[in-house]
Amino acid sequence: MSDLEKASRDAVEAADNSEMVRQIAAILAAQQLLNQQQPAPAPARREFNATRWLVIGGVVVSVGLVASLFAIAVAIGATCATACLLILRSLWTDFQKGK
């Protein structure tokens, strides 16, 4: 191959490469232009649902009432157990003394 043929082949490859670079640059520019034109979608605003909040409030109140009744039952049980133990201890000491 002569130098002239190599040079012409290199010139054709360079022209192809420069055309490909131009096409890539055009595609990137078009993508940037599309991205700039499309505004970000606004988040969808949910409508206020009163029923949902009434149900949540009712559940919270119900759970609170059940917890307070349980706490009262535990307190009454502890008081009765303490009184029972004090009475049994008094009876045991009286029995030990022989009364």
Secondary structure by P-SEA (a helix, b strand, c coil): ccaaaaaaaaaaaaaaaaaaaaaaaaaaaaaaaaaaaccccccccccccaaaaaaaaaaaaaaaaaaaaaaaaaaaaaaaaaaaaaaaaaaaaaaaacc
